[in-house]
Amino acid sequence: MGRKTVALSLDENLYDAYKKYCEENSIILSRKIDKFMVHELEKGKKNGGF
């Protein structure tokens, strides 16, 4: 599976705080977003969506 680069518009303070959190906890930000998206899709399937 390939990777895709995307541009997002996020609250600057929220992004900076979360990026720092990820760095302090050895978390790769893009992988964390991947997992969030998978979770949301699975939740949607359970609720009759997607």
PDB file with one MODEL, atoms N, CA, C and O in Angstrom:
MODEL        1
ATOM      1  N   MET A   1       0.853  -1.169   0.000  1.00  0.00           N
ATOM      2  CA  MET A   1       0.000   0.000   0.000  1.00  0.00           C
ATOM      3  C   MET A   1       0.901   1.234   0.000  1.00  0.00           C
ATOM      4  O   MET A   1       1.888   1.288   0.734  1.00  0.00           O
ATOM      5  N   GLY A   2       0.564   2.204  -0.809  1.00  0.00           N
ATOM      6  CA  GLY A   2       1.356   3.425  -0.912  1.00  0.00           C
ATOM      7  C   GLY A   2       0.966   4.450   0.130  1.00  0.00           C
ATOM      8  O   GLY A   2      -0.011   4.284   0.861  1.00  0.00           O
ATOM      9  N   ARG A   3       1.733   5.490   0.181  1.00  0.00           N
ATOM     10  CA  ARG A   3       1.468   6.603   1.098  1.00  0.00           C
ATOM     11  C   ARG A   3       1.063   7.809   0.259  1.00  0.00           C
ATOM     12  O   ARG A   3       1.522   7.952  -0.874  1.00  0.00           O
ATOM     13  N   LYS A   4       0.229   8.660   0.787  1.00  0.00           N
ATOM     14  CA  LYS A   4      -0.239   9.853   0.086  1.00  0.00           C
ATOM     15  C   LYS A   4       0.037  11.062   0.968  1.00  0.00           C
ATOM     16  O   LYS A   4      -0.285  11.054   2.156  1.00  0.00           O
ATOM     17  N   THR A   5       0.628  12.092   0.396  1.00  0.00           N
ATOM     18  CA  THR A   5       0.870  13.337   1.102  1.00  0.00           C
ATOM     19  C   THR A   5      -0.342  14.234   0.909  1.00  0.00           C
ATOM     20  O   THR A   5      -0.821  14.411  -0.211  1.00  0.00           O
ATOM     21  N   VAL A   6      -0.837  14.802   2.009  1.00  0.00           N
ATOM     22  CA  VAL A   6      -2.011  15.669   1.956  1.00  0.00           C
ATOM     23  C   VAL A   6      -1.734  16.964   2.713  1.00  0.00           C
ATOM     24  O   VAL A   6      -0.861  17.020   3.579  1.00  0.00           O
ATOM     25  N   ALA A   7      -2.481  17.986   2.374  1.00  0.00           N
ATOM     26  CA  ALA A   7      -2.394  19.260   3.090  1.00  0.00           C
ATOM     27  C   ALA A   7      -3.660  19.415   3.930  1.00  0.00           C
ATOM     28  O   ALA A   7      -4.769  19.197   3.441  1.00  0.00           O
ATOM     29  N   LEU A   8      -3.489  19.789   5.179  1.00  0.00           N
ATOM     30  CA  LEU A   8      -4.620  19.974   6.079  1.00  0.00           C
ATOM     31  C   LEU A   8      -4.566  21.367   6.679  1.00  0.00           C
ATOM     32  O   LEU A   8      -3.494  21.955   6.824  1.00  0.00           O
ATOM     33  N   SER A   9      -5.705  21.873   7.018  1.00  0.00           N
ATOM     34  CA  SER A   9      -5.781  23.142   7.727  1.00  0.00           C
ATOM     35  C   SER A   9      -6.230  22.844   9.149  1.00  0.00           C
ATOM     36  O   SER A   9      -7.365  22.423   9.370  1.00  0.00           O
ATOM     37  N   LEU A  10      -5.339  23.061  10.114  1.00  0.00           N
ATOM     38  CA  LEU A  10      -5.602  22.725  11.517  1.00  0.00           C
ATOM     39  C   LEU A  10      -5.376  23.942  12.398  1.00  0.00           C
ATOM     40  O   LEU A  10      -4.641  24.861  12.035  1.00  0.00           O
ATOM     41  N   ASP A  11      -6.011  23.937  13.552  1.00  0.00           N
ATOM     42  CA  ASP A  11      -5.743  24.970  14.534  1.00  0.00           C
ATOM     43  C   ASP A  11      -4.256  24.903  14.904  1.00  0.00           C
ATOM     44  O   ASP A  11      -3.756  23.849  15.297  1.00  0.00           O
ATOM     45  N   GLU A  12      -3.568  26.012  14.779  1.00  0.00           N
ATOM     46  CA  GLU A  12      -2.119  26.040  14.972  1.00  0.00           C
ATOM     47  C   GLU A  12      -1.701  25.608  16.378  1.00  0.00           C
ATOM     48  O   GLU A  12      -0.755  24.836  16.535  1.00  0.00           O
ATOM     49  N   ASN A  13      -2.400  26.101  17.393  1.00  0.00           N
ATOM     50  CA  ASN A  13      -2.037  25.753  18.769  1.00  0.00           C
ATOM     51  C   ASN A  13      -2.289  24.281  19.055  1.00  0.00           C
ATOM     52  O   ASN A  13      -1.486  23.624  19.718  1.00  0.00           O
ATOM     53  N   LEU A  14      -3.404  23.766  18.553  1.00  0.00           N
ATOM     54  CA  LEU A  14      -3.717  22.355  18.737  1.00  0.00           C
ATOM     55  C   LEU A  14      -2.672  21.484  18.042  1.00  0.00           C
ATOM     56  O   LEU A  14      -2.189  20.506  18.612  1.00  0.00           O
ATOM     57  N   TYR A  15      -2.330  21.847  16.808  1.00  0.00           N
ATOM     58  CA  TYR A  15      -1.325  21.086  16.056  1.00  0.00           C
ATOM     59  C   TYR A  15       0.017  21.083  16.786  1.00  0.00           C
ATOM     60  O   TYR A  15       0.641  20.034  16.944  1.00  0.00           O
ATOM     61  N   ASP A  16       0.461  22.266  17.231  1.00  0.00           N
ATOM     62  CA  ASP A  16       1.750  22.355  17.913  1.00  0.00           C
ATOM     63  C   ASP A  16       1.771  21.530  19.191  1.00  0.00           C
ATOM     64  O   ASP A  16       2.757  20.851  19.478  1.00  0.00           O
ATOM     65  N   ALA A  17       0.684  21.588  19.961  1.00  0.00           N
ATOM     66  CA  ALA A  17       0.610  20.822  21.204  1.00  0.00           C
ATOM     67  C   ALA A  17       0.608  19.324  20.927  1.00  0.00           C
ATOM     68  O   ALA A  17       1.286  18.568  21.622  1.00  0.00           O
ATOM     69  N   TYR A  18      -0.150  18.882  19.913  1.00  0.00           N
ATOM     70  CA  TYR A  18      -0.226  17.454  19.617  1.00  0.00           C
ATOM     71  C   TYR A  18       1.076  16.948  19.015  1.00  0.00           C
ATOM     72  O   TYR A  18       1.504  15.829  19.298  1.00  0.00           O
ATOM     73  N   LYS A  19       1.700  17.769  18.191  1.00  0.00           N
ATOM     74  CA  LYS A  19       2.990  17.392  17.624  1.00  0.00           C
ATOM     75  C   LYS A  19       4.018  17.199  18.734  1.00  0.00           C
ATOM     76  O   LYS A  19       4.787  16.238  18.712  1.00  0.00           O
ATOM     77  N   LYS A  20       4.030  18.106  19.700  1.00  0.00           N
ATOM     78  CA  LYS A  20       4.953  17.994  20.838  1.00  0.00           C
ATOM     79  C   LYS A  20       4.653  16.717  21.632  1.00  0.00           C
ATOM     80  O   LYS A  20       5.573  15.998  22.023  1.00  0.00           O
ATOM     81  N   TYR A  21       3.372  16.440  21.868  1.00  0.00           N
ATOM     82  CA  TYR A  21       2.968  15.218  22.558  1.00  0.00           C
ATOM     83  C   TYR A  21       3.497  13.988  21.831  1.00  0.00           C
ATOM     84  O   TYR A  21       4.040  13.075  22.453  1.00  0.00           O
ATOM     85  N   CYS A  22       3.337  13.971  20.515  1.00  0.00           N
ATOM     86  CA  CYS A  22       3.812  12.833  19.719  1.00  0.00           C
ATOM     87  C   CYS A  22       5.328  12.687  19.819  1.00  0.00           C
ATOM     88  O   CYS A  22       5.837  11.577  19.977  1.00  0.00           O
ATOM     89  N   GLU A  23       6.039  13.786  19.728  1.00  0.00           N
ATOM     90  CA  GLU A  23       7.505  13.744  19.820  1.00  0.00           C
ATOM     91  C   GLU A  23       7.955  13.224  21.183  1.00  0.00           C
ATOM     92  O   GLU A  23       8.877  12.413  21.269  1.00  0.00           O
ATOM     93  N   GLU A  24       7.306  13.690  22.241  1.00  0.00           N
ATOM     94  CA  GLU A  24       7.674  13.273  23.597  1.00  0.00           C
ATOM     95  C   GLU A  24       7.358  11.812  23.865  1.00  0.00           C
ATOM     96  O   GLU A  24       7.960  11.201  24.748  1.00  0.00           O
ATOM     97  N   ASN A  25       6.421  11.244  23.114  1.00  0.00           N
ATOM     98  CA  ASN A  25       6.001   9.864  23.326  1.00  0.00           C
ATOM     99  C   ASN A  25       6.398   8.940  22.182  1.00  0.00           C
ATOM    100  O   ASN A  25       5.859   7.842  22.045  1.00  0.00           O
ATOM    101  N   SER A  26       7.339   9.388  21.367  1.00  0.00           N
ATOM    102  CA  SER A  26       7.858   8.594  20.250  1.00  0.00           C
ATOM    103  C   SER A  26       6.742   8.067  19.354  1.00  0.00           C
ATOM    104  O   SER A  26       6.744   6.902  18.956  1.00  0.00           O
ATOM    105  N   ILE A  27       5.793   8.942  19.046  1.00  0.00           N
ATOM    106  CA  ILE A  27       4.669   8.596  18.185  1.00  0.00           C
ATOM    107  C   ILE A  27       4.863   9.302  16.852  1.00  0.00           C
ATOM    108  O   ILE A  27       5.187  10.489  16.810  1.00  0.00           O
ATOM    109  N   ILE A  28       4.664   8.572  15.769  1.00  0.00           N
ATOM    110  CA  ILE A  28       4.726   9.173  14.436  1.00  0.00           C
ATOM    111  C   ILE A  28       3.348   9.755  14.155  1.00  0.00           C
ATOM    112  O   ILE A  28       2.362   9.022  14.080  1.00  0.00           O
ATOM    113  N   LEU A  29       3.284  11.065  14.001  1.00  0.00           N
ATOM    114  CA  LEU A  29       2.019  11.772  13.851  1.00  0.00           C
ATOM    115  C   LEU A  29       1.164  11.198  12.722  1.00  0.00           C
ATOM    116  O   LEU A  29      -0.030  10.967  12.913  1.00  0.00           O
ATOM    117  N   SER A  30       1.745  10.969  11.568  1.00  0.00           N
ATOM    118  CA  SER A  30       0.946  10.474  10.437  1.00  0.00           C
ATOM    119  C   SER A  30       0.388   9.081  10.712  1.00  0.00           C
ATOM    120  O   SER A  30      -0.718   8.770  10.270  1.00  0.00           O
ATOM    121  N   ARG A  31       1.121   8.239  11.426  1.00  0.00           N
ATOM    122  CA  ARG A  31       0.614   6.895  11.749  1.00  0.00           C
ATOM    123  C   ARG A  31      -0.527   6.997  12.749  1.00  0.00           C
ATOM    124  O   ARG A  31      -1.475   6.213  12.694  1.00  0.00           O
ATOM    125  N   LYS A  32      -0.442   7.952  13.658  1.00  0.00           N
ATOM    126  CA  LYS A  32      -1.510   8.166  14.636  1.00  0.00           C
ATOM    127  C   LYS A  32      -2.793   8.593  13.913  1.00  0.00           C
ATOM    128  O   LYS A  32      -3.885   8.144  14.263  1.00  0.00           O
ATOM    129  N   ILE A  33      -2.658   9.447  12.920  1.00  0.00           N
ATOM    130  CA  ILE A  33      -3.823   9.879  12.142  1.00  0.00           C
ATOM    131  C   ILE A  33      -4.380   8.703  11.341  1.00  0.00           C
ATOM    132  O   ILE A  33      -5.597   8.558  11.219  1.00  0.00           O
ATOM    133  N   ASP A  34      -3.497   7.863  10.795  1.00  0.00           N
ATOM    134  CA  ASP A  34      -3.943   6.650  10.098  1.00  0.00           C
ATOM    135  C   ASP A  34      -4.848   5.820  11.017  1.00  0.00           C
ATOM    136  O   ASP A  34      -5.939   5.409  10.621  1.00  0.00           O
ATOM    137  N   LYS A  35      -4.383   5.583  12.236  1.00  0.00           N
ATOM    138  CA  LYS A  35      -5.141   4.758  13.185  1.00  0.00           C
ATOM    139  C   LYS A  35      -6.477   5.414  13.535  1.00  0.00           C
ATOM    140  O   LYS A  35      -7.494   4.731  13.658  1.00  0.00           O
ATOM    141  N   PHE A  36      -6.473   6.746  13.696  1.00  0.00           N
ATOM    142  CA  PHE A  36      -7.712   7.459  13.974  1.00  0.00           C
ATOM    143  C   PHE A  36      -8.709   7.255  12.839  1.00  0.00           C
ATOM    144  O   PHE A  36      -9.885   6.992  13.089  1.00  0.00           O
ATOM    145  N   MET A  37      -8.250   7.374  11.599  1.00  0.00           N
ATOM    146  CA  MET A  37      -9.131   7.232  10.448  1.00  0.00           C
ATOM    147  C   MET A  37      -9.690   5.819  10.357  1.00  0.00           C
ATOM    148  O   MET A  37     -10.872   5.644  10.063  1.00  0.00           O
ATOM    149  N   VAL A  38      -8.868   4.817  10.603  1.00  0.00           N
ATOM    150  CA  VAL A  38      -9.328   3.422  10.593  1.00  0.00           C
ATOM    151  C   VAL A  38     -10.407   3.236  11.658  1.00  0.00           C
ATOM    152  O   VAL A  38     -11.446   2.627  11.402  1.00  0.00           O
ATOM    153  N   HIS A  39     -10.150   3.766  12.850  1.00  0.00           N
ATOM    154  CA  HIS A  39     -11.112   3.658  13.949  1.00  0.00           C
ATOM    155  C   HIS A  39     -12.449   4.296  13.569  1.00  0.00           C
ATOM    156  O   HIS A  39     -13.504   3.707  13.802  1.00  0.00           O
ATOM    157  N   GLU A  40     -12.411   5.490  12.988  1.00  0.00           N
ATOM    158  CA  GLU A  40     -13.635   6.185  12.587  1.00  0.00           C
ATOM    159  C   GLU A  40     -14.398   5.402  11.530  1.00  0.00           C
ATOM    160  O   GLU A  40     -15.625   5.325  11.588  1.00  0.00           O
ATOM    161  N   LEU A  41     -13.691   4.820  10.561  1.00  0.00           N
ATOM    162  CA  LEU A  41     -14.346   4.023   9.524  1.00  0.00           C
ATOM    163  C   LEU A  41     -14.997   2.772  10.124  1.00  0.00           C
ATOM    164  O   LEU A  41     -16.115   2.412   9.753  1.00  0.00           O
ATOM    165  N   GLU A  42     -14.297   2.113  11.049  1.00  0.00           N
ATOM    166  CA  GLU A  42     -14.861   0.928  11.696  1.00  0.00           C
ATOM    167  C   GLU A  42     -16.086   1.294  12.521  1.00  0.00           C
ATOM    168  O   GLU A  42     -17.078   0.566  12.526  1.00  0.00           O
ATOM    169  N   LYS A  43     -16.016   2.420  13.215  1.00  0.00           N
ATOM    170  CA  LYS A  43     -17.146   2.889  14.007  1.00  0.00           C
ATOM    171  C   LYS A  43     -18.334   3.202  13.095  1.00  0.00           C
ATOM    172  O   LYS A  43     -19.480   2.911  13.437  1.00  0.00           O
ATOM    173  N   GLY A  44     -18.056   3.791  11.943  1.00  0.00           N
ATOM    174  CA  GLY A  44     -19.118   4.098  10.992  1.00  0.00           C
ATOM    175  C   GLY A  44     -19.789   2.849  10.458  1.00  0.00           C
ATOM    176  O   GLY A  44     -21.008   2.820  10.293  1.00  0.00           O
ATOM    177  N   LYS A  45     -18.998   1.809  10.184  1.00  0.00           N
ATOM    178  CA  LYS A  45     -19.553   0.545   9.689  1.00  0.00           C
ATOM    179  C   LYS A  45     -20.488  -0.084  10.727  1.00  0.00           C
ATOM    180  O   LYS A  45     -21.536  -0.632  10.385  1.00  0.00           O
ATOM    181  N   LYS A  46     -20.091   0.005  11.994  1.00  0.00           N
ATOM    182  CA  LYS A  46     -20.901  -0.577  13.060  1.00  0.00           C
ATOM    183  C   LYS A  46     -22.226   0.161  13.221  1.00  0.00           C
ATOM    184  O   LYS A  46     -23.221  -0.410  13.667  1.00  0.00           O
ATOM    185  N   ASN A  47     -22.220   1.441  12.849  1.00  0.00           N
ATOM    186  CA  ASN A  47     -23.432   2.254  12.992  1.00  0.00           C
ATOM    187  C   ASN A  47     -24.222   2.349  11.693  1.00  0.00           C
ATOM    188  O   ASN A  47     -25.110   3.191  11.562  1.00  0.00           O
ATOM    189  N   GLY A  48     -23.899   1.484  10.730  1.00  0.00           N
ATOM    190  CA  GLY A  48     -24.646   1.440   9.476  1.00  0.00           C
ATOM    191  C   GLY A  48     -24.178   2.380   8.401  1.00  0.00           C
ATOM    192  O   GLY A  48     -24.821   2.486   7.357  1.00  0.00           O
ATOM    193  N   GLY A  49     -23.072   3.069   8.621  1.00  0.00           N
ATOM    194  CA  GLY A  49     -22.547   3.982   7.607  1.00  0.00           C
ATOM    195  C   GLY A  49     -21.404   3.362   6.835  1.00  0.00           C
ATOM    196  O   GLY A  49     -21.013   2.225   7.098  1.00  0.00           O
ATOM    197  N   PHE A  50     -20.874   4.095   5.895  1.00  0.00           N
ATOM    198  CA  PHE A  50     -19.718   3.709   5.067  1.00  0.00           C
ATOM    199  C   PHE A  50     -19.963   2.376   4.428  1.00  0.00           C
ATOM    200  O   PHE A  50     -19.110   1.877   3.694  1.00  0.00           O
TER     201      PHE A  50
ENDMDL
END
